[in-house]
Amino acid sequence: MTVQNALAGVAVTDLKASKAWYEKLFGRQPDTNPMSELFEWKFPTGGWLQLFENRNLAGSSSVTLVENDFKKRVSELKSARYDIKKLVESEKINVAIIEDPDGNQVVFAQGKGEQHKAVE
């Protein structure tokens, strides 16, 4: 048996409010709503983000989103007035970290080596 893909789960306290926040961040509505307590966004080259309500776990999630245009993403985050908690630009990787309203970490990363580059 081989793992085919990965789903990143993000626990939040208020599903409706968080859905709106992630819609703004991604610039689109969720791709699916397979059950009333779950929203999902699919990414073009693989992977999904699942948003679900769980007050006990909210604020302890972390998801890394792989970028192919890091400078543009950082510019968009700044223009939309997201608070960038950490910004790292190094020889191997660029990283920008923000937090959603519950304190979940959302990492935007762009690897520079062949092994970690985003598929375009």
Backbone hydrogen bonds, N-H to C=O, Kabsch-Sander energy under -0.5 kcal/mol:
donor,donor_aa,acceptor,acceptor_aa,energy
8,A,48,W,-2.9
9,G,7,L,-0.6
10,V,50,Q,-2.9
12,V,52,F,-2.2
18,S,14,D,-2.6
19,K,15,L,-2.4
20,A,16,K,-1.7
21,W,17,A,-1.8
22,Y,18,S,-2.7
23,E,19,K,-2.3
24,K,20,A,-2.0
25,L,21,W,-2.2
26,F,22,Y,-2.7
27,G,23,E,-1.7
28,R,23,E,-1.1
31,D,40,E,-2.0
32,T,40,E,-1.9
35,M,38,L,-0.7
38,L,35,M,-2.1
39,F,51,L,-2.1
40,E,32,T,-2.4
41,W,49,L,-2.3
43,F,47,G,-2.3
46,G,43,F,-2.0
48,W,6,A,-1.2
49,L,41,W,-2.4
50,Q,8,A,-3.5
50,Q,48,W,-0.5
51,L,39,F,-3.2
52,F,10,V,-2.2
52,F,50,Q,-0.5
53,E,37,E,-0.7
54,N,12,V,-2.3
54,N,52,F,-0.6
57,L,54,N,-0.7
58,A,54,N,-1.9
59,G,11,A,-1.1
60,S,57,L,-2.0
63,V,105,Q,-2.1
65,L,63,V,-0.5
65,L,107,V,-3.7
66,V,64,T,-0.5
67,E,109,A,-3.5
73,R,69,D,-2.0
74,V,70,F,-2.7
75,S,71,K,-2.2
76,E,72,K,-2.5
77,L,73,R,-2.6
78,K,74,V,-2.5
79,S,75,S,-2.6
80,A,76,E,-2.2
81,R,78,K,-1.3
82,Y,77,L,-2.7
84,I,82,Y,-0.9
85,K,83,D,-0.8
85,K,97,I,-2.5
86,K,97,I,-1.2
88,V,95,V,-3.1
90,S,93,I,-2.1
94,N,110,Q,-2.0
95,V,88,V,-3.1
96,A,108,F,-2.5
97,I,86,K,-2.6
98,I,106,V,-2.6
100,D,104,N,-2.2
103,G,100,D,-2.1
105,Q,61,S,-2.3
106,V,98,I,-2.8
107,V,63,V,-3.1
107,V,105,Q,-0.5
108,F,96,A,-3.0
109,A,65,L,-2.6
109,A,107,V,-0.5
110,Q,94,N,-2.3
111,G,116,H,-0.9
112,K,92,K,-2.9
113,G,92,K,-0.7
116,H,113,G,-1.0
117,K,113,G,-0.8
117,K,114,E,-0.5
